[in-house]
Amino acid sequence: MSNKENEAGILAVLIERLQTIRLPRALELQAKVNRGERLDDFDMAFLQDVFADTANIKPLIDRHPEAQEITGKMIGLYNEITAKALANEKTG
């Protein structure tokens, strides 16, 4: 298997994981913080895992422009969640 085929397979798995696990969980967190709730330890662990994974796959994403739009949108969503969670911490 060539490196390009290997990377394409990895990207396919990452996109599937994004759609089936990460996006639904992110939308749950977004709804939670939009209701003014605080993130719990489980929520924070999830976000820490996401940020660590993002740093690890950044070189792969940089080589594949077709994946940059969706990852950019997800990063924006996580940014929105963390900003709102911080605001909730300050007011609650």
RAPECOR-V700876 format. One line per field, one symbol per residue. psi: psi as a letter, one per 40 degrees, with the letter a starting at -180 (. if undefined). A space follows every 50 residues. Layout:
psi->???
//
This chain:
psi->hiddddddddddddddddddddddddddddddddeeiihadddddddddd ddddddedddddegdeeddddddddddddddddddddddde.
//
